[in-house]
Amino acid sequence: MDKDEVKLNENYDKMTSNDGWEKKLVEDLALASLKEKRTTRRWGIFFKLAFLAYIVGLAVLVYSPFDPASLEKGSDKHTAVIDVKGVISSDSEASADYIVTALRDAFDDKKTKGVILRMNTPGGSPVQSGYINDEIYRFKALHPEIKVYAVIADVCASGGYYIATAADEIYADKGSMVGSIGVLMNGFGFENVIDKLGVTRRLYTAGEHKGFLDPFTEPKENDVLHAKSMLANIHEQFVEVVKKGRGDKLKDDPLLFSGYVWTGEQSLELGLVDKLGSTSYVAREVIGAEEIKDFTVSEAFLDRFAKKIGASIATQMAEISGFGTAPQLR
């Protein structure tokens, strides 16, 4: 017997001392009131539990990788697509960390029939590009049944093309910009400006050539030769990667590795690309899996915003101080 029932019985005993219809009426009313409270309480609990189940189910649908459409499509295969867009660097969405993570997810998916790298990048870090290129070859060796295709949108230059050469085939639009197989290092020279302003530059180093990139002093001949030798070495690495990926497809043209960019139509003639075609064309006609599943890894908006602000400030400070001159495949 719960507290409500005990209380009703006590009130009932106080109010009635004789048996009769009055006592029966009071008893019936008391029991009816008790049942109504119990029913209301139970329904309240039911609706709370139902609402909680709804919230949990909604969260599962939103955050779970499960695709309800897969129930209808059964064991159908799909084409995995990974975007490589923007400047390739360690702090961008085209970093090796993001691209390699996407590649791993795509190759591990049992329904992946083929992988498309959707290229739209001017290039960037040779190190990041090299990491991605190496990992593509590794994944292809682990999954020989899954081919990789690079599909070029607006531009695939320098570091972007460095990555694309690891693909089994490269496709482009006739108006795409392709190539730029070269390396650059740039900066500014402010030595004349500080002379005119009457500013004296004080630079202290340990190591004879430690300050050879300083923008406030005139570069020495040996320093320039050293910088050019580094660029030449990276360029040789770039050329070897292109030859490894493209092989006999490349035409013998003296300008091929000069740093020029070419249209998709010209690239086809030079052997830089295999055919002209879009992402949907390759998925449908080449891979044979028209359904496209996007495996691109993206960072949260707030993280991306904060990182861009920090990177912008750091880049400006580096350029001013003369340390923003790392070699770029751009």
Secondary structure as a PSIPRED ss2 file (coil, helix, strand):
# PSIPRED VFORMAT (PSIPRED V4.0)

   1 M C   1.000  0.000  0.000
   2 D C   1.000  0.000  0.000
   3 K H   0.000  1.000  0.000
   4 D H   0.000  1.000  0.000
   5 E H   0.000  1.000  0.000
   6 V H   0.000  1.000  0.000
   7 K H   0.000  1.000  0.000
   8 L H   0.000  1.000  0.000
   9 N H   0.000  1.000  0.000
  10 E H   0.000  1.000  0.000
  11 N H   0.000  1.000  0.000
  12 Y H   0.000  1.000  0.000
  13 D H   0.000  1.000  0.000
  14 K H   0.000  1.000  0.000
  15 M H   0.000  1.000  0.000
  16 T C   1.000  0.000  0.000
  17 S C   1.000  0.000  0.000
  18 N C   1.000  0.000  0.000
  19 D C   1.000  0.000  0.000
  20 G C   1.000  0.000  0.000
  21 W H   0.000  1.000  0.000
  22 E H   0.000  1.000  0.000
  23 K H   0.000  1.000  0.000
  24 K H   0.000  1.000  0.000
  25 L H   0.000  1.000  0.000
  26 V H   0.000  1.000  0.000
  27 E H   0.000  1.000  0.000
  28 D H   0.000  1.000  0.000
  29 L H   0.000  1.000  0.000
  30 A H   0.000  1.000  0.000
  31 L H   0.000  1.000  0.000
  32 A H   0.000  1.000  0.000
  33 S H   0.000  1.000  0.000
  34 L H   0.000  1.000  0.000
  35 K H   0.000  1.000  0.000
  36 E H   0.000  1.000  0.000
  37 K H   0.000  1.000  0.000
  38 R H   0.000  1.000  0.000
  39 T H   0.000  1.000  0.000
  40 T H   0.000  1.000  0.000
  41 R H   0.000  1.000  0.000
  42 R H   0.000  1.000  0.000
  43 W H   0.000  1.000  0.000
  44 G H   0.000  1.000  0.000
  45 I H   0.000  1.000  0.000
  46 F H   0.000  1.000  0.000
  47 F H   0.000  1.000  0.000
  48 K H   0.000  1.000  0.000
  49 L H   0.000  1.000  0.000
  50 A H   0.000  1.000  0.000
  51 F H   0.000  1.000  0.000
  52 L H   0.000  1.000  0.000
  53 A H   0.000  1.000  0.000
  54 Y H   0.000  1.000  0.000
  55 I H   0.000  1.000  0.000
  56 V H   0.000  1.000  0.000
  57 G H   0.000  1.000  0.000
  58 L H   0.000  1.000  0.000
  59 A H   0.000  1.000  0.000
  60 V H   0.000  1.000  0.000
  61 L H   0.000  1.000  0.000
  62 V H   0.000  1.000  0.000
  63 Y H   0.000  1.000  0.000
  64 S C   1.000  0.000  0.000
  65 P C   1.000  0.000  0.000
  66 F C   1.000  0.000  0.000
  67 D C   1.000  0.000  0.000
  68 P C   1.000  0.000  0.000
  69 A H   0.000  1.000  0.000
  70 S H   0.000  1.000  0.000
  71 L H   0.000  1.000  0.000
  72 E H   0.000  1.000  0.000
  73 K H   0.000  1.000  0.000
  74 G C   1.000  0.000  0.000
  75 S C   1.000  0.000  0.000
  76 D C   1.000  0.000  0.000
  77 K C   1.000  0.000  0.000
  78 H E   0.000  0.000  1.000
  79 T E   0.000  0.000  1.000
  80 A E   0.000  0.000  1.000
  81 V E   0.000  0.000  1.000
  82 I E   0.000  0.000  1.000
  83 D E   0.000  0.000  1.000
  84 V E   0.000  0.000  1.000
  85 K E   0.000  0.000  1.000
  86 G C   1.000  0.000  0.000
  87 V C   1.000  0.000  0.000
  88 I E   0.000  0.000  1.000
  89 S C   1.000  0.000  0.000
  90 S C   1.000  0.000  0.000
  91 D C   1.000  0.000  0.000
  92 S C   1.000  0.000  0.000
  93 E C   1.000  0.000  0.000
  94 A C   1.000  0.000  0.000
  95 S C   1.000  0.000  0.000
  96 A H   0.000  1.000  0.000
  97 D H   0.000  1.000  0.000
  98 Y H   0.000  1.000  0.000
  99 I H   0.000  1.000  0.000
 100 V H   0.000  1.000  0.000
 101 T H   0.000  1.000  0.000
 102 A H   0.000  1.000  0.000
 103 L H   0.000  1.000  0.000
 104 R H   0.000  1.000  0.000
 105 D H   0.000  1.000  0.000
 106 A H   0.000  1.000  0.000
 107 F H   0.000  1.000  0.000
 108 D H   0.000  1.000  0.000
 109 D C   1.000  0.000  0.000
 110 K C   1.000  0.000  0.000
 111 K C   1.000  0.000  0.000
 112 T E   0.000  0.000  1.000
 113 K E   0.000  0.000  1.000
 114 G E   0.000  0.000  1.000
 115 V E   0.000  0.000  1.000
 116 I E   0.000  0.000  1.000
 117 L E   0.000  0.000  1.000
 118 R E   0.000  0.000  1.000
 119 M E   0.000  0.000  1.000
 120 N E   0.000  0.000  1.000
 121 T E   0.000  0.000  1.000
 122 P C   1.000  0.000  0.000
 123 G C   1.000  0.000  0.000
 124 G E   0.000  0.000  1.000
 125 S C   1.000  0.000  0.000
 126 P H   0.000  1.000  0.000
 127 V H   0.000  1.000  0.000
 128 Q H   0.000  1.000  0.000
 129 S H   0.000  1.000  0.000
 130 G H   0.000  1.000  0.000
 131 Y H   0.000  1.000  0.000
 132 I H   0.000  1.000  0.000
 133 N H   0.000  1.000  0.000
 134 D H   0.000  1.000  0.000
 135 E H   0.000  1.000  0.000
 136 I H   0.000  1.000  0.000
 137 Y H   0.000  1.000  0.000
 138 R H   0.000  1.000  0.000
 139 F H   0.000  1.000  0.000
 140 K H   0.000  1.000  0.000
 141 A H   0.000  1.000  0.000
 142 L H   0.000  1.000  0.000
 143 H C   1.000  0.000  0.000
 144 P C   1.000  0.000  0.000
 145 E C   1.000  0.000  0.000
 146 I C   1.000  0.000  0.000
 147 K E   0.000  0.000  1.000
 148 V E   0.000  0.000  1.000
 149 Y E   0.000  0.000  1.000
 150 A E   0.000  0.000  1.000
 151 V E   0.000  0.000  1.000
 152 I E   0.000  0.000  1.000
 153 A E   0.000  0.000  1.000
 154 D E   0.000  0.000  1.000
 155 V E   0.000  0.000  1.000
 156 C E   0.000  0.000  1.000
 157 A E   0.000  0.000  1.000
 158 S C   1.000  0.000  0.000
 159 G H   0.000  1.000  0.000
 160 G H   0.000  1.000  0.000
 161 Y H   0.000  1.000  0.000
 162 Y H   0.000  1.000  0.000
 163 I H   0.000  1.000  0.000
 164 A H   0.000  1.000  0.000
 165 T C   1.000  0.000  0.000
 166 A C   1.000  0.000  0.000
 167 A C   1.000  0.000  0.000
 168 D C   1.000  0.000  0.000
 169 E E   0.000  0.000  1.000
 170 I E   0.000  0.000  1.000
 171 Y E   0.000  0.000  1.000
 172 A E   0.000  0.000  1.000
 173 D C   1.000  0.000  0.000
 174 K C   1.000  0.000  0.000
 175 G C   1.000  0.000  0.000
 176 S C   1.000  0.000  0.000
 177 M E   0.000  0.000  1.000
 178 V E   0.000  0.000  1.000
 179 G E   0.000  0.000  1.000
 180 S C   1.000  0.000  0.000
 181 I C   1.000  0.000  0.000
 182 G C   1.000  0.000  0.000
 183 V C   1.000  0.000  0.000
 184 L E   0.000  0.000  1.000
 185 M C   1.000  0.000  0.000
 186 N C   1.000  0.000  0.000
 187 G C   1.000  0.000  0.000
 188 F C   1.000  0.000  0.000
 189 G C   1.000  0.000  0.000
 190 F C   1.000  0.000  0.000
 191 E H   0.000  1.000  0.000
 192 N H   0.000  1.000  0.000
 193 V H   0.000  1.000  0.000
 194 I H   0.000  1.000  0.000
 195 D H   0.000  1.000  0.000
 196 K H   0.000  1.000  0.000
 197 L H   0.000  1.000  0.000
 198 G C   1.000  0.000  0.000
 199 V C   1.000  0.000  0.000
 200 T C   1.000  0.000  0.000
 201 R C   1.000  0.000  0.000
 202 R C   1.000  0.000  0.000
 203 L C   1.000  0.000  0.000
 204 Y C   1.000  0.000  0.000
 205 T C   1.000  0.000  0.000
 206 A C   1.000  0.000  0.000
 207 G C   1.000  0.000  0.000
 208 E C   1.000  0.000  0.000
 209 H C   1.000  0.000  0.000
 210 K C   1.000  0.000  0.000
 211 G C   1.000  0.000  0.000
 212 F C   1.000  0.000  0.000
 213 L C   1.000  0.000  0.000
 214 D C   1.000  0.000  0.000
 215 P C   1.000  0.000  0.000
 216 F C   1.000  0.000  0.000
 217 T C   1.000  0.000  0.000
 218 E C   1.000  0.000  0.000
 219 P C   1.000  0.000  0.000
 220 K C   1.000  0.000  0.000
 221 E H   0.000  1.000  0.000
 222 N H   0.000  1.000  0.000
 223 D H   0.000  1.000  0.000
 224 V H   0.000  1.000  0.000
 225 L H   0.000  1.000  0.000
 226 H H   0.000  1.000  0.000
 227 A H   0.000  1.000  0.000
 228 K H   0.000  1.000  0.000
 229 S H   0.000  1.000  0.000
 230 M H   0.000  1.000  0.000
 231 L H   0.000  1.000  0.000
 232 A H   0.000  1.000  0.000
 233 N H   0.000  1.000  0.000
 234 I H   0.000  1.000  0.000
 235 H H   0.000  1.000  0.000
 236 E H   0.000  1.000  0.000
 237 Q H   0.000  1.000  0.000
 238 F H   0.000  1.000  0.000
 239 V H   0.000  1.000  0.000
 240 E H   0.000  1.000  0.000
 241 V H   0.000  1.000  0.000
 242 V H   0.000  1.000  0.000
 243 K H   0.000  1.000  0.000
 244 K H   0.000  1.000  0.000
 245 G H   0.000  1.000  0.000
 246 R H   0.000  1.000  0.000
 247 G H   0.000  1.000  0.000
 248 D H   0.000  1.000  0.000
 249 K H   0.000  1.000  0.000
 250 L C   1.000  0.000  0.000
 251 K C   1.000  0.000  0.000
 252 D C   1.000  0.000  0.000
 253 D C   1.000  0.000  0.000
 254 P C   1.000  0.000  0.000
 255 L C   1.000  0.000  0.000
 256 L C   1.000  0.000  0.000
 257 F C   1.000  0.000  0.000
 258 S C   1.000  0.000  0.000
 259 G C   1.000  0.000  0.000
 260 Y C   1.000  0.000  0.000
 261 V E   0.000  0.000  1.000
 262 W E   0.000  0.000  1.000
 263 T E   0.000  0.000  1.000
 264 G H   0.000  1.000  0.000
 265 E H   0.000  1.000  0.000
 266 Q H   0.000  1.000  0.000
 267 S H   0.000  1.000  0.000
 268 L H   0.000  1.000  0.000
 269 E H   0.000  1.000  0.000
 270 L H   0.000  1.000  0.000
 271 G C   1.000  0.000  0.000
 272 L C   1.000  0.000  0.000
 273 V C   1.000  0.000  0.000
 274 D C   1.000  0.000  0.000
 275 K E   0.000  0.000  1.000
 276 L E   0.000  0.000  1.000
 277 G C   1.000  0.000  0.000
 278 S C   1.000  0.000  0.000
 279 T H   0.000  1.000  0.000
 280 S H   0.000  1.000  0.000
 281 Y H   0.000  1.000  0.000
 282 V H   0.000  1.000  0.000
 283 A H   0.000  1.000  0.000
 284 R H   0.000  1.000  0.000
 285 E H   0.000  1.000  0.000
 286 V H   0.000  1.000  0.000
 287 I H   0.000  1.000  0.000
 288 G C   1.000  0.000  0.000
 289 A C   1.000  0.000  0.000
 290 E C   1.000  0.000  0.000
 291 E C   1.000  0.000  0.000
 292 I E   0.000  0.000  1.000
 293 K E   0.000  0.000  1.000
 294 D E   0.000  0.000  1.000
 295 F C   1.000  0.000  0.000
 296 T C   1.000  0.000  0.000
 297 V C   1.000  0.000  0.000
 298 S C   1.000  0.000  0.000
 299 E C   1.000  0.000  0.000
 300 A C   1.000  0.000  0.000
 301 F H   0.000  1.000  0.000
 302 L H   0.000  1.000  0.000
 303 D H   0.000  1.000  0.000
 304 R H   0.000  1.000  0.000
 305 F H   0.000  1.000  0.000
 306 A H   0.000  1.000  0.000
 307 K H   0.000  1.000  0.000
 308 K H   0.000  1.000  0.000
 309 I H   0.000  1.000  0.000
 310 G H   0.000  1.000  0.000
 311 A H   0.000  1.000  0.000
 312 S H   0.000  1.000  0.000
 313 I H   0.000  1.000  0.000
 314 A H   0.000  1.000  0.000
 315 T H   0.000  1.000  0.000
 316 Q H   0.000  1.000  0.000
 317 M H   0.000  1.000  0.000
 318 A H   0.000  1.000  0.000
 319 E H   0.000  1.000  0.000
 320 I H   0.000  1.000  0.000
 321 S H   0.000  1.000  0.000
 322 G C   1.000  0.000  0.000
 323 F C   1.000  0.000  0.000
 324 G C   1.000  0.000  0.000
 325 T C   1.000  0.000  0.000
 326 A C   1.000  0.000  0.000
 327 P C   1.000  0.000  0.000
 328 Q E   0.000  0.000  1.000
 329 L E   0.000  0.000  1.000
 330 R C   1.000  0.000  0.000
